[in-house]
Amino acid sequence: MPSLRIRVAVVSGVLAAALPVSTPLASAATAGTGAEDGGVQVLNWSSSMTGVLTGFQSHRWADQSYTELIFEGCTTSTPVYAPDQSTEIDMRHDRSFLPDVSYGRKTAYNCFDGANEQSRGEWTGLESGDYFFQIMKINDSESGYRLSVDYVAVDTTAKD
């Protein structure tokens, strides 16, 4: 029988989740390795997010050296006329039984400008291992908003 891994996250001193790693944390339609999406060769996955909160963690992917994260068609629970919508994303190295390591945060703005607008962030110099991104802020706040993204992709090729 396969073993079941459990992840526990503590956010601001409060237990946030204790879920099996394979449990989906947002609704998603995922394309796997080698999917062709919008002219970008997606080597790991593409998906969507609906109504996620700060603290949301994506599923993990194996990587080394380079990751580009693409968000397209972003909306928040803020009214559409609200200025300066954004989300802050942290790229994290998942290390079993050790604290995860942050490779830095980037803020997405452009994807809020319309359904086909994209925000792209690149992280380089990554160690070989498993990675995930975490939503740290929505509209410059650590709570109170929900984020939806029509298209999310993780691209680990530096060729495009």
DSSP file (Angstrom, degrees, kcal/mol; ACC not computed):
  #  RESIDUE AA STRUCTURE BP1 BP2  ACC     N-H-->O    O-->H-N    N-H-->O    O-->H-N    TCO  KAPPA ALPHA  PHI   PSI    X-CA   Y-CA   Z-CA
    1    1 A M              0   0    0      0, 0.0     2,-0.0     0, 0.0     0, 0.0   0.000 360.0 360.0 360.0 129.2    0.0    0.0    0.0
    2    2 A P        -     0   0    0      0, 0.0     2,-0.1     0, 0.0     0, 0.0  -0.339 360.0-113.2 -66.9 147.7    1.5    3.4   -0.9
    3    3 A S        -     0   0    0      1,-0.0     2,-0.6    -2,-0.0     0, 0.0  -0.445  22.1-131.4 -78.2 156.2    2.3    5.7    1.9
    4    4 A L        -     0   0    0     -2,-0.1     2,-0.3    17,-0.0    -1,-0.0  -0.945  15.9-150.1-111.9 118.8    0.3    9.0    2.3
    5    5 A R        -     0   0    0     -2,-0.6    16,-1.7     2,-0.0     2,-0.4  -0.691   9.0-157.1 -88.2 141.1    2.4   12.2    2.8
    6    6 A I  E     -A   20   0A   0     -2,-0.3     2,-0.4    14,-0.2    12,-0.0  -0.959   1.1-157.3-118.4 135.4    0.8   15.0    4.8
    7    7 A R  E     -A   19   0A   0     12,-1.8    12,-1.0    -2,-0.4     2,-0.5  -0.930   5.2-165.7-110.0 137.0    1.8   18.6    4.6
    8    8 A V  E     -A   18   0A   0     -2,-0.4     2,-0.4    10,-0.2    10,-0.2  -0.988   4.1-164.5-121.9 128.7    1.1   21.0    7.4
    9    9 A A  E     -A   17   0A   0      8,-1.6     7,-3.0    -2,-0.5     8,-0.9  -0.930   6.6-159.8-114.4 135.9    1.4   24.8    6.9
   10   10 A V  E     -A   15   0A   0     -2,-0.4     2,-0.5     5,-0.2     5,-0.2  -0.969  11.7-175.1-113.7 119.3    1.6   27.3    9.6
   11   11 A V  E >  S-A   14   0A   0      3,-2.6     3,-1.9    -2,-0.6    -2,-0.0  -0.966  72.4 -17.5-118.1 121.2    0.7   30.8    8.4
   12   12 A S  T 3  S-     0   0    0     -2,-0.5    -1,-0.2     1,-0.3     3,-0.1   0.858 127.8 -54.8  52.4  38.6    1.1   33.7   10.9
   13   13 A G  T 3  S+     0   0    0      1,-0.2     2,-0.4    -3,-0.1    -1,-0.3   0.541 116.9 111.7  77.7   6.5    1.2   31.2   13.8
   14   14 A V  E <  S-A   11   0A   0     -3,-1.9    -3,-2.6     0, 0.0     2,-0.4  -0.941  76.6-112.9-116.4 134.4   -2.1   29.6   12.8
   15   15 A L  E     -A   10   0A   0     -2,-0.4    -5,-0.2    -5,-0.2     3,-0.1  -0.511  36.5-179.6 -63.0 118.0   -2.4   26.0   11.4
   16   16 A A  E     -     0   0A   0     -7,-3.0     2,-0.3    -2,-0.4    -1,-0.2   0.862  55.4 -11.9 -93.3 -40.8   -3.6   26.6    7.8
   17   17 A A  E     -A    9   0A   0     -8,-0.9    -8,-1.6     2,-0.0    -1,-0.3  -0.991  35.0-170.5-161.1 149.9   -3.9   23.1    6.4
   18   18 A A  E     +A    8   0A   0     -2,-0.3   -10,-0.2   -10,-0.2    -3,-0.0  -0.690  42.5 145.7-140.3  83.7   -3.2   19.5    7.0
   19   19 A L  E     -A    7   0A   0    -12,-1.0   -12,-1.8    -2,-0.2     2,-0.1  -0.857  57.1 -94.4-122.7 151.5   -4.1   17.8    3.7
   20   20 A P  E >   -A    6   0A   0      0, 0.0     3,-2.3     0, 0.0   -14,-0.2  -0.440  40.9-119.8 -59.1 141.0   -2.7   14.9    1.7
   21   21 A V  T 3  S+     0   0    0    -16,-1.7    39,-0.1     1,-0.3   -15,-0.1   0.813 112.2  56.3 -55.9 -33.0   -0.2   16.3   -0.8
   22   22 A S  T 3  S+     0   0    0    -17,-0.3    -1,-0.3     2,-0.1    37,-0.0   0.519  80.1 111.5 -80.7  -3.6   -2.3   14.9   -3.7
   23   23 A T  S <  S-     0   0    0     -3,-2.3     2,-0.1     1,-0.1    -4,-0.1  -0.568  75.6-118.2 -72.4 126.1   -5.5   16.8   -2.6
   24   24 A P        -     0   0    0      0, 0.0     3,-0.1     0, 0.0    -1,-0.1  -0.415  22.3-165.7 -63.9 137.6   -6.4   19.5   -5.1
   25   25 A L  S    S+     0   0    0      1,-0.2     2,-0.3    32,-0.2    -2,-0.0   0.472  71.5  15.2-103.9  -5.2   -6.3   23.0   -3.4
   26   26 A A  S    S-     0   0    0     26,-0.1    -1,-0.2    22,-0.1     2,-0.2  -0.975  93.2 -85.0-156.9 160.2   -8.1   24.8   -6.2
   27   27 A S        +     0   0    0     23,-0.4     2,-0.3    -2,-0.3    23,-0.2  -0.489  59.3 169.3 -68.8 142.2  -10.3   23.9   -9.1
   28   28 A A        -     0   0    0     -2,-0.2     2,-0.5    19,-0.1    21,-0.1  -0.998  40.9-154.4-156.5 147.1   -8.1   23.1  -12.1
   29   29 A A        -     0   0    0     -2,-0.3     2,-0.4     2,-0.0    -2,-0.0  -0.965  37.2-161.3-118.5 108.8   -8.0   21.8  -15.6
   30   30 A T        -     0   0    0     -2,-0.5     2,-0.4    17,-0.1    17,-0.2  -0.769  19.6-159.8-107.8 134.4   -4.4   20.6  -16.0
   31   31 A A  B     -B   46   0B   0     15,-1.7    15,-1.2    -2,-0.4     3,-0.1  -0.913  25.8-142.1-102.3 136.1   -2.4   19.8  -19.1
   32   32 A G    >   -     0   0    0     -2,-0.4     3,-1.5     1,-0.2    12,-0.1   0.094  43.8 -30.2 -86.9-162.3    0.6   17.6  -18.3
   33   33 A T  T 3  S+     0   0    0      1,-0.3    -1,-0.2    11,-0.1    10,-0.2  -0.202 125.0  15.3 -54.9 132.5    4.2   17.4  -19.6
   34   34 A G  T 3  S+     0   0    0      8,-1.0    -1,-0.3     1,-0.2     9,-0.2   0.552  82.0 155.0  83.9   9.4    4.7   18.5  -23.1
   35   35 A A  E <   -J   42   0C   0     -3,-1.5     7,-2.0     7,-0.8     2,-0.7  -0.443  40.1-135.3 -71.0 143.7    1.4   20.4  -23.7
   36   36 A E  E     +J   41   0C   0      5,-0.2     2,-0.4    -2,-0.1     5,-0.2  -0.900  32.8 170.2-100.7 113.5    1.4   23.1  -26.3
   37   37 A D  E >   -J   40   0C   0      3,-1.9     3,-2.1    -2,-0.7    -2,-0.0  -0.962  63.0 -27.0-132.7 115.0   -0.4   26.2  -24.9
   38   38 A G  T 3  S-     0   0    0     -2,-0.4     3,-0.1     1,-0.3    -1,-0.1   0.797 120.4 -53.7  58.5  32.6   -0.5   29.6  -26.5
   39   39 A G  T 3  S+     0   0    0      1,-0.2     2,-0.5     0, 0.0    -1,-0.3   0.443 114.7 114.1  82.9  -1.7    2.8   29.2  -28.3
   40   40 A V  E <   -J   37   0C   0     -3,-2.1    -3,-1.9     2,-0.0     2,-1.0  -0.899  67.4-133.0-105.4 129.3    4.6   28.3  -25.1
   41   41 A Q  E     -J   36   0C   0     -2,-0.5     2,-0.8    -5,-0.2   116,-0.3  -0.716  23.6-156.9 -79.1 106.8    6.0   24.8  -24.6
   42   42 A V  E     +J   35   0C   0     -7,-2.0    -8,-1.0    -2,-1.0    -7,-0.8  -0.774  15.5 179.9 -90.7 111.6    4.8   23.9  -21.2
   43   43 A L  S    S+     0   0    0     -2,-0.8    -1,-0.2   111,-0.2   112,-0.2   0.733  76.4  22.7 -86.6 -22.1    7.1   21.3  -19.8
   44   44 A N  S    S-     0   0    0    110,-1.2     2,-0.3     1,-0.3   111,-0.1   0.834 116.2 -47.0-110.9 -60.6    5.4   20.8  -16.4
   45   45 A W  E     - C   0 154B   0    109,-1.0   109,-2.5   -13,-0.1     2,-0.3  -0.987  30.1-151.4-169.4 159.8    1.8   21.9  -16.3
   46   46 A S  E     +BC  31 153B   0    -15,-1.2   -15,-1.7    -2,-0.3   107,-0.3  -0.971  33.0 138.3-135.3 154.0   -0.8   24.4  -17.1
   47   47 A S  E     - C   0 152B   0    105,-3.0   105,-2.6    -2,-0.3     2,-0.3  -0.795  39.3-108.7-163.6-161.9   -4.0   25.0  -15.1
   48   48 A S  E     -     0   0B   0    103,-0.2     2,-0.4    -2,-0.2   102,-0.2  -0.944  17.0-141.3-145.1 165.1   -6.4   27.6  -13.7
   49   49 A M  E     - C   0 149B   0    100,-2.4   100,-2.4    -2,-0.3     2,-0.5  -0.994  11.2-166.3-131.3 139.7   -7.2   28.9  -10.2
   50   50 A T  E     -     0   0B   0     -2,-0.4   -23,-0.4    98,-0.2    98,-0.2  -0.965  67.7 -21.2-131.2 116.9  -10.7   29.8   -8.9
   51   51 A G  E    S+     0   0B   0     -2,-0.5    97,-0.2     1,-0.2     2,-0.1   0.801  80.5 168.7  64.1  34.2  -11.3   31.7   -5.7
   52   52 A V  E     - C   0 147B   0     95,-2.6    95,-2.6     1,-0.1     2,-0.2  -0.453  21.9-142.3 -80.4 155.4   -8.0   31.0   -4.0
   53   53 A L    >   -     0   0    0     93,-0.2     3,-1.8     1,-0.1    82,-0.2  -0.594  35.7 -74.6-106.4 168.3   -6.9   32.8   -0.8
   54   54 A T  T 3  S+     0   0    0     91,-0.4    82,-0.2     1,-0.2    -1,-0.1  -0.382 120.9  42.3 -59.7 145.5   -3.6   34.0    0.3
   55   55 A G  T 3  S+     0   0    0     80,-3.7    -1,-0.2     1,-0.3    81,-0.1   0.213  80.1 145.7  95.2 -13.7   -1.5   31.1    1.5
   56   56 A F    <   -     0   0    0     -3,-1.8    79,-2.2    79,-0.2     2,-0.4  -0.318  33.8-156.8 -57.2 136.3   -2.7   29.0   -1.5
   57   57 A Q  B     -D  134   0B   0     77,-0.2    77,-0.2    -3,-0.1   -32,-0.2  -0.968   7.6-135.4-118.6 133.7    0.1   26.6   -2.7
   58   58 A S        -     0   0    0     75,-2.6     2,-0.1    -2,-0.4     0, 0.0  -0.225  38.0 -87.0 -71.7 170.5    0.3   25.2   -6.2
   59   59 A H        -     0   0    0      1,-0.1    74,-0.3    73,-0.1     2,-0.2  -0.357  54.4 -97.9 -73.1 168.3    1.0   21.5   -6.7
   60   60 A R        -     0   0    0    -39,-0.1     2,-0.3    72,-0.1    72,-0.2  -0.492  35.9-174.0 -90.8 155.3    4.7   20.6   -6.9
   61   61 A W  E     -E  131   0B   0     70,-1.7    70,-2.7    -2,-0.2     2,-0.3  -0.986  29.2-110.9-143.5 151.0    6.9   20.1  -10.0
   62   62 A A  E     +E  130   0B   0     -2,-0.3     2,-0.3    68,-0.2    68,-0.2  -0.627  49.3 159.1 -81.1 138.8   10.5   18.9  -10.5
   63   63 A D  E     -E  129   0B   0     66,-2.9    66,-2.6    -2,-0.3     2,-0.3  -0.972  27.2-166.2-154.1 163.7   12.8   21.6  -11.7
   64   64 A Q  E     -     0   0B   0      2,-0.4     2,-1.8    -2,-0.3    63,-0.2  -0.913  69.7 -15.5-154.9 134.1   16.4   22.7  -12.0
   65   65 A S  E    S+E  126   0B   0     61,-2.3    61,-1.5    -2,-0.3    60,-1.1  -0.285 116.2  36.6  79.5 -51.2   17.9   26.0  -12.8
   66   66 A Y  E     +E  124   0B   0     -2,-1.8    -2,-0.4    90,-0.2     2,-0.3  -0.995  47.8 171.5-146.6 136.8   14.9   28.0  -14.4
   67   67 A T  E     -E  123   0B   0     56,-2.3    56,-2.7    -2,-0.3     2,-0.5  -0.986  10.8-164.4-141.0 135.8   11.2   28.4  -14.0
   68   68 A E  E     -EF 122 155B   0     87,-2.8    87,-2.8    -2,-0.3     2,-0.5  -0.984  10.5-157.6-114.9 130.8    8.9   30.9  -15.7
   69   69 A L  E     -EF 121 154B   0     52,-2.8    52,-2.2    -2,-0.5     2,-0.5  -0.926   7.6-164.2-108.7 129.9    5.4   31.4  -14.2
   70   70 A I  E     -EF 120 153B   0     83,-2.5    83,-2.1    -2,-0.5     2,-0.4  -0.965   7.6-175.3-120.5 124.8    2.7   32.7  -16.5
   71   71 A F  E     +EF 119 152B   0     48,-2.7    48,-2.6    -2,-0.5     2,-0.4  -0.972   7.9 179.7-114.9 132.8   -0.7   34.1  -15.2
   72   72 A E  E     +EF 118 151B   0     79,-2.2    79,-1.9    -2,-0.4    78,-0.6  -1.000  59.7  12.9-135.3 135.9   -3.3   35.2  -17.8
   73   73 A G  E    S-     0   0B   0     44,-1.7    77,-1.8    41,-0.6     2,-0.3   0.986  76.7-173.7  69.2  60.8   -6.8   36.6  -17.1
   74   74 A C  E     + F   0 149B   0     37,-2.4     2,-0.3    40,-0.3    75,-0.2  -0.675  10.1 169.7 -92.2 140.6   -6.6   37.5  -13.4
   75   75 A T  E     - F   0 148B   0     73,-2.6    73,-2.9    -2,-0.3     2,-0.3  -0.978  12.6-160.1-141.4 155.4   -9.5   38.7  -11.3
   76   76 A T  E     - F   0 147B   0      2,-0.3    71,-0.2    -2,-0.3    69,-0.0  -0.765  40.9 -98.8-125.4 175.7  -10.1   39.3   -7.6
   77   77 A S  S    S+     0   0    0     69,-1.4    70,-0.1    -2,-0.3     3,-0.1   0.463  93.8 105.9 -74.3   0.2  -13.1   39.6   -5.4
   78   78 A T  S    S-     0   0    0     68,-0.3    -2,-0.3     1,-0.1    61,-0.0  -0.527  89.9 -91.3 -73.5 145.7  -12.5   43.4   -5.7
   79   79 A P    >   -     0   0    0      0, 0.0     3,-2.1     0, 0.0    -1,-0.1  -0.262  38.5-113.1 -55.3 148.5  -15.0   45.2   -7.9
   80   80 A V  T 3  S+     0   0    0      1,-0.3    -2,-0.1    -3,-0.1    -3,-0.0   0.734 113.8  59.3 -61.3 -23.8  -13.7   45.5  -11.5
   81   81 A Y  T 3  S+     0   0    0      2,-0.0    -1,-0.3     0, 0.0    -3,-0.0   0.527  77.5 116.4 -82.5  -4.9  -13.3   49.3  -11.3
   82   82 A A    <   -     0   0    0     -3,-2.1     3,-0.4     1,-0.1     2,-0.1  -0.447  63.0-131.9 -67.9 131.3  -10.9   49.0   -8.4
   83   83 A P  S    S+     0   0    0      0, 0.0    -1,-0.1     0, 0.0    -2,-0.0  -0.328  76.2  25.3 -77.6 163.4   -7.4   50.3   -9.3
   84   84 A D        +     0   0    0      1,-0.2     2,-0.2    -2,-0.1    -2,-0.0   0.831  69.9 177.3  57.5  42.8   -4.1   48.6   -8.7
   85   85 A Q        +     0   0    0     -3,-0.4     2,-0.3    24,-0.1    27,-0.2  -0.562  16.2 147.4 -73.2 143.4   -5.2   45.0   -8.5
   86   86 A S        -     0   0    0     -2,-0.2    53,-3.2    25,-0.1     2,-0.3  -0.978  37.2-141.9-163.4 167.4   -2.3   42.6   -8.1
   87   87 A T  E     -HG 108 138B   0     21,-1.5    21,-3.1    -2,-0.3     2,-0.5  -0.985  14.5-141.6-142.2 139.5   -1.1   39.4   -6.6
   88   88 A E  E     -HG 107 137B   0     49,-2.4    48,-2.9    -2,-0.3    49,-1.2  -0.875  20.1-164.5-102.5 128.5    2.3   38.7   -4.9
   89   89 A I  E     -HG 106 135B   0     17,-3.3    17,-2.4    -2,-0.5     2,-0.5  -0.918   7.6-157.2-119.5 135.4    3.7   35.2   -5.7
   90   90 A D  E     -HG 105 134B   0     44,-2.6    44,-2.2    -2,-0.4     2,-0.5  -0.959  11.4-144.2-113.3 125.0    6.6   33.5   -3.8
   91   91 A M  E     - G   0 133B   0     13,-2.1    12,-3.3    -2,-0.5    13,-0.4  -0.782  27.3-169.2 -86.7 126.5    8.6   30.7   -5.6
   92   92 A R  E     -HG 102 132B   0     40,-3.1    40,-2.0    -2,-0.5     2,-0.6  -0.940  25.1-137.4-127.4 141.0    9.5   28.0   -3.1
   93   93 A H  E     -HG 101 131B   0      8,-3.1     8,-1.7    -2,-0.4     2,-0.7  -0.862  26.8-138.0 -92.3 116.9   11.8   25.0   -3.0
   94   94 A D  E     - G   0 130B   0     36,-2.6    36,-0.6    -2,-0.6     2,-0.6  -0.678  24.6-178.3 -80.9 114.3    9.9   22.1   -1.3
   95   95 A R    >   -     0   0    0     -2,-0.7     3,-1.9     3,-0.4    -2,-0.0  -0.942  25.5-127.9-119.4 110.8   12.3   20.3    1.0
   96   96 A S  T 3  S-     0   0    0     -2,-0.6    -2,-0.0     1,-0.3     0, 0.0  -0.312  89.9  -0.1 -59.2 132.5   10.9   17.3    2.8
   97   97 A F  T 3  S+     0   0    0      1,-0.2    -1,-0.3    -2,-0.0     3,-0.0   0.579 122.5  81.9  63.9  13.1   11.4   17.4    6.6
   98   98 A L  S <  S-     0   0    0     -3,-1.9    -3,-0.4     3,-0.0    -1,-0.2  -0.937  94.8 -84.1-135.3 159.6   13.2   20.8    6.3
   99   99 A P        -     0   0    0      0, 0.0    -3,-0.0     0, 0.0     2,-0.0  -0.403  51.2-110.0 -62.4 140.6   11.9   24.4    6.0
  100  100 A D        -     0   0    0     -6,-0.1     2,-0.5    -2,-0.1    -6,-0.2  -0.346  30.5-128.3 -66.3 154.0   11.1   25.3    2.4
  101  101 A V  E     -H   93   0B   0     -8,-1.7    -8,-3.1    -3,-0.1     2,-0.4  -0.915  12.2-137.0-110.7 131.1   13.4   27.9    0.8
  102  102 A S  E     -H   92   0B   0     -2,-0.5   -10,-0.2   -10,-0.2     3,-0.1  -0.699  11.3-168.1 -84.8 135.3   12.1   31.0   -0.9
  103  103 A Y  E     -     0   0B   0    -12,-3.3    21,-0.2    -2,-0.4   -11,-0.1   0.149  61.6 -78.1-103.8  15.7   13.6   32.0   -4.2
  104  104 A G  E     -     0   0B   0    -13,-0.4   -13,-2.1    19,-0.1    -1,-0.4  -0.131  43.5 -91.9 109.7 159.2   11.9   35.4   -4.1
  105  105 A R  E     -H   90   0B   0    -15,-0.2     2,-0.3    -3,-0.1   -15,-0.2  -0.796  28.1-171.9-109.4 148.2    8.6   37.1   -4.6
  106  106 A K  E     -H   89   0B   0    -17,-2.4   -17,-3.3    -2,-0.3     2,-0.5  -0.979  17.5-135.1-135.1 149.2    7.2   38.8   -7.7
  107  107 A T  E     -H   88   0B   0     -2,-0.3     2,-0.5   -19,-0.2   -19,-0.2  -0.917  12.2-147.5-110.3 128.0    4.1   40.8   -8.1
  108  108 A A  E     +H   87   0B   0    -21,-3.1   -21,-1.5    -2,-0.5    11,-0.1  -0.818  34.9 146.3 -95.1 126.1    1.7   40.3  -11.0
  109  109 A Y    >   +     0   0    0     -2,-0.5     3,-2.0   -23,-0.2     4,-0.2   0.660  60.0  64.4-120.0 -47.5   -0.1   43.4  -12.4
  110  110 A N  G >  S+     0   0    0      1,-0.3     3,-2.3     2,-0.2     9,-0.2   0.802  90.5  66.3 -57.6 -35.8   -0.6   43.0  -16.1
  111  111 A C  G >  S+     0   0    0      1,-0.3   -37,-2.4     2,-0.2     3,-0.5   0.648  93.8  62.2 -65.0 -12.4   -2.9   40.0  -16.0
  112  112 A F  G <  S+     0   0    0     -3,-2.0    -1,-0.3   -27,-0.2    -2,-0.2   0.498  83.9  79.7 -86.7  -5.1   -5.5   42.1  -14.3
  113  113 A D  G <  S-     0   0    0     -3,-2.3     2,-0.3     1,-0.2    -1,-0.2   0.519 110.0 -35.4 -83.3  -5.2   -5.8   44.4  -17.4
  114  114 A G    X   -     0   0    0     -3,-0.5     3,-1.3    -4,-0.2   -41,-0.6  -0.877  68.9 -77.1 161.6 168.8   -8.0   42.0  -19.4
  115  115 A A  T 3  S+     0   0    0      1,-0.3    -1,-0.1    -2,-0.3    35,-0.1   0.785 126.4  37.3 -60.6 -31.8   -8.9   38.4  -20.2
  116  116 A N  T 3  S+     0   0    0    -44,-0.1     2,-0.3    -3,-0.1    -1,-0.3   0.313  90.4 112.9-104.8   8.0   -5.9   37.9  -22.6
  117  117 A E    <   -     0   0    0     -3,-1.3   -44,-1.7    -6,-0.2     2,-0.3  -0.612  52.2-152.1 -85.5 141.6   -3.3   39.9  -20.7
  118  118 A Q  E     -E   72   0B   0     -2,-0.3     2,-0.4   -46,-0.2   -46,-0.2  -0.840  16.7-160.3-117.2 149.0   -0.4   38.1  -19.1
  119  119 A S  E     -E   71   0B   0    -48,-2.6   -48,-2.7    -2,-0.3     2,-0.4  -0.992  19.8-169.3-117.4 133.9    2.0   38.6  -16.2
  120  120 A R  E     -E   70   0B   0     -2,-0.4     2,-0.4   -50,-0.2   -50,-0.2  -0.978   8.1-175.7-127.6 137.9    5.2   36.6  -16.4
  121  121 A G  E     -E   69   0B   0    -52,-2.2   -52,-2.8    -2,-0.4     2,-0.4  -0.998   8.3-157.2-132.4 137.8    7.8   36.0  -13.7
  122  122 A E  E     -E   68   0B   0     -2,-0.4     2,-0.4   -54,-0.2   -54,-0.2  -0.914   5.2-169.9-115.6 140.4   11.2   34.2  -14.1
  123  123 A W  E     -E   67   0B   0    -56,-2.7   -56,-2.3    -2,-0.4     2,-0.3  -0.999  13.4-178.4-125.7 130.0   13.3   32.6  -11.4
  124  124 A T  E     +E   66   0B   0     -2,-0.4   -58,-0.2   -58,-0.2   -59,-0.1  -0.776  54.8  45.0-123.9 167.8   16.8   31.5  -12.2
  125  125 A G  E    S+     0   0B   0    -60,-1.1     2,-0.2    -2,-0.3   -59,-0.2   0.763  72.3 166.0  72.1  25.5   19.6   29.7  -10.3
  126  126 A L  E     -E   65   0B   0    -61,-1.5   -61,-2.3    -3,-0.2    -1,-0.2  -0.509  35.3-124.1 -76.1 139.7   17.2   27.2   -8.8
  127  127 A E  E     -     0   0B   0     -2,-0.2     2,-0.2   -63,-0.2   -64,-0.1  -0.432  40.6 -88.7 -71.5 155.9   18.7   24.1   -7.2
  128  128 A S  E    S+     0   0B   0    -64,-0.2     2,-0.3    -2,-0.1   -64,-0.2  -0.493  86.4  77.6 -65.1 133.5   17.5   20.7   -8.5
  129  129 A G  E    S-E   63   0B   0    -66,-2.6   -66,-2.9    -2,-0.2     2,-0.4  -0.985  82.3 -39.5 159.5-166.3   14.4   19.6   -6.7
  130  130 A D  E     -EG  62  94B   0    -36,-0.6   -36,-2.6    -2,-0.3     2,-0.3  -0.763  53.3-172.9 -96.3 138.2   10.6   20.1   -6.2
  131  131 A Y  E     +EG  61  93B   0    -70,-2.7   -70,-1.7    -2,-0.4     2,-0.3  -0.859  12.1 172.9-128.7 160.1    9.1   23.6   -6.4
  132  132 A F  E     - G   0  92B   0    -40,-2.0   -40,-3.1    -2,-0.3     2,-0.4  -0.964  25.2-125.7-154.2 161.9    5.8   25.3   -5.9
  133  133 A F  E     - G   0  91B   0    -74,-0.3   -75,-2.6    -2,-0.3     2,-0.4  -0.877  18.5-156.8-111.7 153.5    4.4   28.8   -5.8
  134  134 A Q  E     -DG  57  90B   0    -44,-2.2   -44,-2.6    -2,-0.4     2,-0.7  -0.988  18.9-126.4-128.5 136.1    2.5   30.3   -3.0
  135  135 A I  E     + G   0  89B   0    -79,-2.2   -80,-3.7    -2,-0.4   -46,-0.2  -0.729  32.4 172.1 -80.8 116.8    0.1   33.3   -3.1
  136  136 A M  E     +     0   0B   0    -48,-2.9     2,-0.3    -2,-0.7    -1,-0.2   0.832  60.6  10.5 -96.7 -39.3    1.4   35.7   -0.5
  137  137 A K  E     - G   0  88B   0    -49,-1.2   -49,-2.4   -84,-0.1     2,-0.4  -0.990  52.0-160.5-142.1 148.8   -0.8   38.8   -1.1
  138  138 A I  E >  S-IG 141  87B   0      3,-2.5     3,-1.1    -2,-0.3   -51,-0.2  -0.997  89.0  -7.0-127.1 124.9   -3.8   39.8   -3.1
  139  139 A N  T 3  S-     0   0    0    -53,-3.2   -52,-0.1    -2,-0.4    -1,-0.1   0.900 130.0 -59.9  53.5  43.4   -4.3   43.5   -3.8
  140  140 A D  T 3  S+     0   0    0      1,-0.2     2,-0.4   -54,-0.1    -1,-0.2   0.715 116.8 111.2  60.9  24.4   -1.4   44.2   -1.4
  141  141 A S  B <   -I  138   0B   0     -3,-1.1    -3,-2.5     1,-0.1    -1,-0.2  -0.962  65.0-145.0-129.3 146.4   -3.2   42.5    1.4
  142  142 A E  S    S+     0   0    0     -2,-0.4     2,-0.3    -5,-0.2   -88,-0.1   0.456  85.6  13.2 -87.0  -1.4   -2.5   39.2    3.3
  143  143 A S  S    S+     0   0    0     -5,-0.2    -5,-0.1   -90,-0.1     3,-0.1  -0.985  93.6  60.1-161.3 164.7   -6.3   38.5    3.7
  144  144 A G  S    S+     0   0    0     -2,-0.3     2,-0.3     1,-0.2    -2,-0.1   0.332  84.5  82.6  99.7  -7.1   -9.7   39.5    2.6
  145  145 A Y        -     0   0    0     -4,-0.1   -91,-0.4    -7,-0.1     2,-0.4  -0.913  59.3-143.5-130.1 156.5   -9.6   38.8   -1.1
  146  146 A R        -     0   0    0     -2,-0.3   -69,-1.4   -93,-0.1     2,-0.4  -0.917  15.9-149.0-115.0 146.6  -10.0   35.8   -3.5
  147  147 A L  E     -CF  52  76B   0    -95,-2.6   -95,-2.6    -2,-0.4     2,-0.4  -0.946  12.1-176.0-119.0 134.9   -8.0   35.4   -6.7
  148  148 A S  E     - F   0  75B   0    -73,-2.9   -73,-2.6    -2,-0.4     2,-0.4  -0.992   2.3-172.1-126.1 140.2   -9.0   33.6   -9.9
  149  149 A V  E     -CF  49  74B   0   -100,-2.4  -100,-2.4    -2,-0.4   -75,-0.2  -0.989  15.9-155.0-134.1 122.5   -6.7   33.1  -12.9
  150  150 A D  E    S+     0   0B   0    -77,-1.8     2,-0.4   -78,-0.6   -77,-0.2   0.859  84.8  20.7 -64.0 -37.1   -8.0   31.8  -16.2
  151  151 A Y  E     + F   0  72B   0    -79,-1.9   -79,-2.2  -103,-0.1     2,-0.4  -0.984  62.6 175.6-141.9 124.3   -4.6   30.3  -17.3
  152  152 A V  E     +CF  47  71B   0   -105,-2.6  -105,-3.0    -2,-0.4     2,-0.4  -0.996  11.5 178.6-125.1 131.5   -1.6   29.4  -15.1
  153  153 A A  E     -CF  46  70B   0    -83,-2.1   -83,-2.5    -2,-0.4     2,-0.5  -0.994  21.7-153.9-136.4 144.6    1.5   27.8  -16.7
  154  154 A V  E     -CF  45  69B   0   -109,-2.5  -110,-1.2    -2,-0.4  -109,-1.0  -0.978  17.5-175.1-113.4 117.6    4.8   26.6  -15.4
  155  155 A D  E     - F   0  68B   0    -87,-2.8   -87,-2.8    -2,-0.5  -113,-0.1  -0.964  12.5-177.2-116.4 120.5    7.5   26.6  -18.1
  156  156 A T        +     0   0    0     -2,-0.5     2,-0.4   -89,-0.2   -90,-0.2   0.203  55.9  95.7-105.3  15.6   10.9   25.3  -17.2
  157  157 A T        -     0   0    0   -116,-0.3     3,-0.4   -89,-0.1    -2,-0.1  -0.886  57.6-158.4-103.6 138.5   12.6   26.0  -20.6
  158  158 A A  S    S+     0   0    0     -2,-0.4    -1,-0.1     1,-0.2   -91,-0.0   0.203  73.4  95.2 -92.8  14.8   14.6   29.2  -21.0
  159  159 A K              0   0    0      1,-0.2    -1,-0.2     0, 0.0     0, 0.0   0.689 360.0 360.0 -82.5 -20.6   14.2   28.9  -24.8
  160  160 A D              0   0    0     -3,-0.4    -1,-0.2  -119,-0.1    -2,-0.1   0.467 360.0 360.0 -98.6 360.0   11.2   31.1  -25.3
